[in-house]
Amino acid sequence: MRWDERYAGEDYLFGTEPNAFLKSQAYRLEPGQRALAVADGEGRNGVFLAETGLAVTSIDASERGLAKARALAAARGVALDARLADVINWDWPQADFDVAVAIFIQFADPSMRAILFDRMQAALRPGGLLILQGYRPEQVDYGTGGPPQRENMYTRALLEEAFADLDILHLEEHDSEIFEGSGHGGRSALIDLVARRSSV
């Protein structure tokens, strides 16, 4: 399995600190909320959510990544419900989470992405938040992280259409320097989204 190979080293491929955009949105989170960390890899973002007082389910297709996520949670003294899951074939809960977090899930091609986006929305409770960061197509030219497929990247129009049923609270395109382990580093073409499911 490709991700088991990528996570095989002792180091954490994307580091152990949370994604900077996710960290900047912590003020929207409340202790006791239920959070879903999608394709959470080695757990840096799921563990951060747990540290903020959330009850976190972290899913990933890599057993190696999950083992490292559990080790990171133990080292930080927090609980993490880390589950082995193929995001397409996983039995997604419905209206069960207050927060769904998806950071750089651009392994998903357009057909997989459509399914994944729909299931993330459906997993949110009324009033639940979706927090997402990804790369824009220009990222392929930077070559500082992510896959080389432009079609896997996000644009403002794509996200506005995909999440048209949600209330978009924040949507920003920007080029920024990021430093996330050896996996992501340098000038990057990013897009950030925070959206809320209707409370009715």
C-alpha positions as CSV (number, residue, x, y, z in Angstrom):
1,M,0.0,0.0,0.0
2,R,1.5,3.3,-1.2
3,W,0.7,5.3,2.0
4,D,2.1,2.6,4.2
5,E,5.3,2.9,2.3
6,R,5.3,6.7,2.6
7,Y,4.6,6.5,6.4
8,A,7.2,3.8,6.9
9,G,9.9,6.0,8.4
10,E,10.2,6.9,12.0
11,D,9.8,10.6,11.2
12,Y,6.3,12.0,10.6
13,L,6.1,12.8,6.9
14,F,4.0,15.9,7.4
15,G,5.3,16.7,10.9
16,T,3.5,16.4,14.2
17,E,2.2,20.0,14.4
18,P,-1.3,20.8,13.0
19,N,-2.0,22.4,9.7
20,A,-1.7,26.1,10.1
21,F,-5.1,26.9,8.6
22,L,-6.8,24.4,10.9
23,K,-5.0,25.9,13.9
24,S,-6.2,29.3,12.9
25,Q,-9.8,28.1,12.9
26,A,-9.6,26.7,16.5
27,Y,-11.7,29.6,17.8
28,R,-14.7,28.1,16.0
29,L,-14.5,24.9,17.9
30,E,-16.0,24.0,21.3
31,P,-14.8,21.4,23.8
32,G,-17.0,18.3,23.8
33,Q,-17.9,18.5,20.1
34,R,-17.5,15.4,17.9
35,A,-15.0,15.8,15.1
36,L,-14.2,13.7,12.1
37,A,-10.6,13.9,10.7
38,V,-10.8,12.6,7.1
39,A,-7.7,10.8,5.6
40,D,-5.8,12.0,8.8
41,G,-2.6,10.1,8.0
42,E,-0.2,10.1,10.9
43,G,-2.7,12.0,13.0
44,R,-1.2,15.5,13.4
45,N,-4.6,17.2,12.8
46,G,-6.7,14.7,14.7
47,V,-4.5,14.9,17.7
48,F,-4.7,18.7,17.6
49,L,-8.5,18.6,17.6
50,A,-8.4,16.2,20.5
51,E,-6.0,18.6,22.3
52,T,-8.7,21.3,21.9
53,G,-11.1,19.1,23.8
54,L,-13.0,17.5,20.9
55,A,-14.0,13.8,20.7
56,V,-12.2,12.8,17.5
57,T,-12.7,10.0,15.1
58,S,-9.6,9.9,12.8
59,I,-9.9,7.8,9.6
60,D,-7.2,6.7,7.2
61,A,-6.5,3.9,4.8
62,S,-2.9,3.3,6.1
63,E,-2.4,1.0,9.0
64,R,1.1,2.4,9.4
65,G,-0.2,6.0,9.5
66,L,-2.8,5.0,12.1
67,A,-0.2,3.4,14.3
68,K,1.8,6.6,14.3
69,A,-1.4,8.6,14.9
70,R,-2.1,6.5,18.0
71,A,1.5,6.9,19.2
72,L,1.3,10.7,18.8
73,A,-2.0,10.8,20.7
74,A,-0.5,8.8,23.5
75,A,2.6,11.0,23.6
76,R,0.3,14.1,23.8
77,G,-2.0,12.5,26.4
78,V,-5.2,12.7,24.4
79,A,-7.7,10.1,23.2
80,L,-8.0,9.5,19.5
81,D,-10.5,7.0,17.9
82,A,-8.3,6.0,15.0
83,R,-10.0,3.8,12.5
84,L,-8.7,2.0,9.4
85,A,-11.0,3.1,6.6
86,D,-11.1,3.3,2.8
87,V,-12.9,6.6,2.5
88,I,-15.1,5.3,-0.4
89,N,-16.1,2.0,1.1
90,W,-16.3,3.2,4.8
91,D,-19.8,3.1,6.3
92,W,-20.0,6.9,6.9
93,P,-22.1,8.0,9.8
94,Q,-25.0,10.3,9.0
95,A,-25.5,13.7,10.7
96,D,-23.2,12.5,13.5
97,F,-20.3,15.1,13.7
98,D,-20.1,18.7,14.8
99,V,-16.9,19.2,12.7
100,A,-15.4,17.5,9.7
101,V,-11.8,18.3,8.8
102,A,-10.2,17.5,5.5
103,I,-6.7,18.8,5.0
104,F,-4.9,18.1,1.7
105,I,-7.0,15.1,0.6
106,Q,-6.0,15.5,-3.0
107,F,-5.2,11.9,-3.6
108,A,-8.9,11.9,-4.6
109,D,-9.5,12.2,-8.4
110,P,-12.6,14.1,-9.5
111,S,-15.0,11.1,-9.4
112,M,-13.8,10.1,-5.9
113,R,-13.8,13.7,-4.8
114,A,-17.5,14.2,-5.6
115,I,-18.4,11.1,-3.5
116,L,-16.1,12.2,-0.7
117,F,-17.4,15.8,-0.6
118,D,-21.0,14.5,-0.5
119,R,-20.3,12.1,2.4
120,M,-18.5,14.7,4.4
121,Q,-21.4,17.0,4.2
122,A,-23.9,14.2,5.1
123,A,-21.8,13.3,8.1
124,L,-22.3,16.8,9.6
125,R,-25.0,17.4,12.1
126,P,-27.3,20.4,11.5
127,G,-25.1,23.5,12.2
128,G,-21.9,21.4,11.8
129,L,-18.7,22.9,10.4
130,L,-16.6,21.7,7.5
131,I,-13.0,22.9,7.6
132,L,-11.0,22.2,4.4
133,Q,-7.7,23.2,3.0
134,G,-6.3,22.1,-0.4
135,Y,-4.1,23.0,-3.3
136,R,-5.1,25.0,-6.3
137,P,-4.0,23.9,-9.8
138,E,-1.1,26.3,-9.8
139,Q,0.5,24.0,-7.1
140,V,1.6,21.6,-9.8
141,D,4.0,24.3,-11.0
142,Y,5.4,24.9,-7.5
143,G,6.0,21.2,-6.9
144,T,6.2,21.7,-3.2
145,G,3.7,19.1,-2.2
146,G,0.6,17.2,-3.4
147,P,0.1,15.0,-6.5
148,P,1.1,16.2,-10.0
149,Q,-2.5,16.0,-11.3
150,R,-4.1,19.4,-11.8
151,E,-7.5,17.8,-12.0
152,N,-7.2,16.8,-8.4
153,M,-6.8,20.4,-7.3
154,Y,-9.5,22.8,-6.1
155,T,-10.7,26.1,-7.5
156,R,-13.0,28.7,-5.9
157,A,-15.7,27.8,-8.4
158,L,-15.4,24.1,-7.8
159,L,-15.7,24.5,-4.0
160,E,-18.6,26.9,-4.3
161,E,-20.5,24.4,-6.5
162,A,-19.6,21.4,-4.4
163,F,-20.7,23.0,-1.2
164,A,-23.6,25.1,-2.5
165,D,-25.9,23.6,0.1
166,L,-23.7,24.8,2.9
167,D,-23.3,28.4,4.3
168,I,-19.8,29.4,3.2
169,L,-18.2,31.3,6.1
170,H,-14.7,31.6,4.7
171,L,-13.3,30.9,1.3
172,E,-9.8,32.3,0.4
173,E,-7.3,31.6,-2.3
174,H,-3.7,32.5,-1.5
175,D,0.0,31.6,-2.1
176,S,1.8,31.0,1.2
177,E,4.9,29.4,2.6
178,I,4.2,26.2,4.5
179,F,6.5,23.9,6.4
180,E,4.9,20.6,7.2
181,G,7.6,18.0,7.7
182,S,9.4,16.7,4.6
183,G,6.1,16.2,2.7
184,H,5.0,19.8,2.3
185,G,7.5,22.6,2.2
186,G,7.8,26.0,0.5
187,R,5.7,28.3,-1.6
188,S,2.3,26.7,-2.1
189,A,-0.9,27.6,-4.0
190,L,-3.6,27.1,-1.4
191,I,-7.4,27.5,-1.0
192,D,-9.1,27.5,2.4
193,L,-12.8,26.8,3.1
194,V,-15.0,26.9,6.2
195,A,-18.7,26.1,5.7
196,R,-21.6,25.4,7.9
197,R,-24.5,22.9,7.4
198,S,-27.9,24.5,7.8
199,S,-29.2,24.2,11.3
200,V,-32.7,23.3,10.1
